[in-house]
C-alpha cells in the first residue's frame, strides 16, 4: 500500500496533466502572427534594410511577450488543446501570408 501523501501527489498530477501555462503556445503564436504581419505589410514598417527589419521583428515579439508577462496573461492555465490550437494558428497564419 502506498503512503497517503504519495497517492495525493499522483492523483493531483493525474488531474492536472491537461492544463498548461499559456506561455509557450503564446510565444509560438506570436512568432507566427508577427511573421505574417511583417510578410503581408512590408511597407508599414520604418526601415527597408534587412538587418533592421529583423531587429524590428524580434523587438516586436519581445515587446508583446513582455506586455503579456506584465499583465499576467502568461500565467493562465489553459487546456492543452487550446495551447495546440494557438500553435497551429500561428503556423497557419505564417503559411497563409507568406
C-alpha positions as CSV (number, residue, x, y, z in Angstrom):
1,X,0.0,0.0,0.0
2,X,1.3,3.4,-1.0
3,X,1.7,6.2,1.6
4,X,-1.2,8.8,1.6
5,X,1.0,11.7,0.5
6,X,2.3,9.9,-2.5
7,X,-1.2,8.9,-3.5
8,X,-2.3,12.5,-3.2
9,X,0.6,13.7,-5.4
10,X,-0.1,11.2,-8.1
11,X,-3.8,11.9,-8.0
12,X,-3.1,15.7,-8.2
13,X,-0.8,15.3,-11.2
14,X,-3.2,13.0,-13.0
15,X,-5.9,15.6,-12.8
16,X,-3.8,18.5,-14.0
17,X,-2.0,16.9,-16.9
18,X,-4.4,18.5,-19.3
19,X,-3.7,22.1,-18.1
20,X,-0.8,24.1,-19.5
21,X,0.5,27.5,-18.9
22,X,-0.2,29.6,-21.9
23,X,3.3,31.0,-22.1
24,X,5.0,28.7,-24.7
25,X,2.0,28.3,-27.0
26,X,1.5,32.1,-26.9
27,X,5.2,32.7,-27.8
28,X,4.9,30.4,-30.8
29,X,1.6,32.1,-31.8
30,X,3.3,35.5,-31.6
31,X,6.1,34.3,-33.8
32,X,3.6,33.2,-36.5
33,X,1.3,36.2,-36.2
34,X,4.1,38.8,-36.3
35,X,5.8,37.0,-39.2
36,X,2.5,37.0,-41.1
37,X,2.2,40.7,-40.3
38,X,5.7,41.5,-41.5
39,X,5.3,39.5,-44.7
40,X,1.9,40.8,-45.7
41,X,2.6,44.5,-44.9
42,X,6.2,45.2,-45.7
43,X,5.7,49.0,-46.4
44,X,4.1,49.5,-43.0
45,X,7.5,49.5,-41.1
46,X,10.1,52.2,-40.8
47,X,13.2,50.7,-42.4
48,X,13.8,48.7,-45.6
49,X,17.2,47.3,-44.6
50,X,17.1,43.5,-44.0
51,X,19.1,43.6,-40.7
52,X,17.0,46.4,-39.2
53,X,13.7,44.7,-40.3
54,X,14.9,41.5,-38.5
55,X,15.8,43.5,-35.4
56,X,12.4,45.2,-35.5
57,X,10.6,41.9,-35.8
58,X,12.5,40.4,-32.9
59,X,11.9,43.5,-30.9
60,X,8.2,43.4,-31.5
61,X,7.9,39.8,-30.4
62,X,9.9,40.6,-27.2
63,X,7.7,43.7,-26.6
64,X,4.5,41.7,-26.9
65,X,5.8,38.9,-24.8
66,X,6.9,41.3,-22.0
67,X,3.5,43.0,-22.2
68,X,1.7,39.7,-21.7
69,X,4.1,38.9,-18.8
70,X,3.4,42.3,-17.2
71,X,-0.4,41.9,-17.3
72,X,-0.1,38.3,-16.1
73,X,-1.7,36.7,-19.1
74,X,1.1,34.1,-19.4
75,X,0.3,32.6,-16.1
76,X,-3.2,31.4,-17.1
77,X,-3.8,27.7,-17.2
78,X,-5.5,26.5,-20.4
79,X,-6.4,23.1,-21.7
80,X,-3.7,21.6,-23.8
81,X,-6.0,21.5,-26.9
82,X,-6.2,25.3,-26.7
83,X,-2.4,25.5,-26.5
84,X,-2.1,23.3,-29.5
85,X,-4.7,25.4,-31.3
86,X,-2.7,28.5,-30.6
87,X,0.5,27.0,-32.0
88,X,-1.3,25.7,-35.2
89,X,-3.0,29.0,-35.7
90,X,0.3,30.8,-35.6
91,X,1.8,28.4,-38.0
92,X,-1.1,28.7,-40.4
93,X,-1.0,32.5,-40.3
94,X,2.7,32.4,-41.2
95,X,2.0,29.9,-44.1
96,X,-1.1,31.8,-45.4
97,X,0.6,35.2,-45.5
98,X,4.0,34.2,-46.8
